Amino acid sequence: MTIALGSFGPGRLLYGSDWPLAELGGGAAPWKSALEALLDGLSASERARVFGGNAADVYSLS
């Protein structure tokens, strides 16, 4: 994650749960919690970009 964040920044990363495969590793919630911990040093707005804002922009969602 450090490499991806350093290379692309929070304005270019998109969160994906990898469902249904995530269910094999305990479900999506533990994976999301792990990513939240990795992104703990980002501001609230930067985390919001990674967890949905960037995807909304890329896919023209409102």
C-alpha positions as CSV (number, residue, x, y, z in Angstrom):
1,M,0.0,0.0,0.0
2,T,2.8,2.4,0.8
3,I,4.2,2.0,-2.8
4,A,0.7,2.5,-4.4
5,L,0.0,5.5,-2.2
6,G,3.5,7.0,-2.9
7,S,3.2,6.4,-6.6
8,F,-0.4,7.4,-7.3
9,G,-1.5,9.4,-4.2
10,P,-4.9,9.3,-2.6
11,G,-6.4,11.1,-5.6
12,R,-5.9,8.2,-7.9
13,L,-6.5,5.1,-5.7
14,L,-9.8,3.2,-5.7
15,Y,-11.0,0.9,-3.0
16,G,-12.4,-2.5,-4.1
17,S,-13.7,-5.1,-1.8
18,D,-12.9,-8.0,-4.1
19,W,-16.2,-9.6,-3.2
20,P,-17.0,-12.6,-3.3
21,L,-13.4,-13.7,-3.0
22,A,-13.0,-11.7,0.1
23,E,-15.4,-14.0,1.8
24,L,-12.7,-16.7,1.7
25,G,-10.6,-14.6,3.9
26,G,-13.2,-13.7,6.6
27,G,-15.4,-11.3,4.6
28,A,-15.0,-7.8,3.3
29,A,-15.1,-6.1,6.7
30,P,-11.7,-7.2,7.9
31,W,-10.1,-6.2,4.6
32,K,-11.7,-2.8,4.8
33,S,-10.6,-2.4,8.4
34,A,-7.0,-3.3,7.4
35,L,-7.1,-0.7,4.6
36,E,-8.5,1.9,7.0
37,A,-5.6,1.3,9.3
38,L,-3.1,1.6,6.4
39,L,-4.7,4.9,5.4
40,D,-4.9,6.3,8.9
41,G,-2.3,9.0,8.2
42,L,-4.5,10.5,5.5
43,S,-6.9,13.3,6.0
44,A,-10.6,12.5,6.2
45,S,-11.1,14.0,2.7
46,E,-8.3,11.9,1.3
47,R,-9.7,8.7,2.8
48,A,-13.1,9.6,1.3
49,R,-11.5,9.9,-2.1
50,V,-10.0,6.4,-1.9
51,F,-13.2,4.9,-0.4
52,G,-15.6,6.2,-3.1
53,G,-14.9,9.7,-4.3
54,N,-12.3,8.7,-6.9
55,A,-14.6,5.9,-8.2
56,A,-17.5,8.3,-8.5
57,D,-15.4,10.6,-10.6
58,V,-13.9,7.8,-12.8
59,Y,-17.2,6.2,-13.5
60,S,-19.2,9.4,-13.7
61,L,-21.5,8.5,-10.8
62,S,-23.5,11.0,-8.9
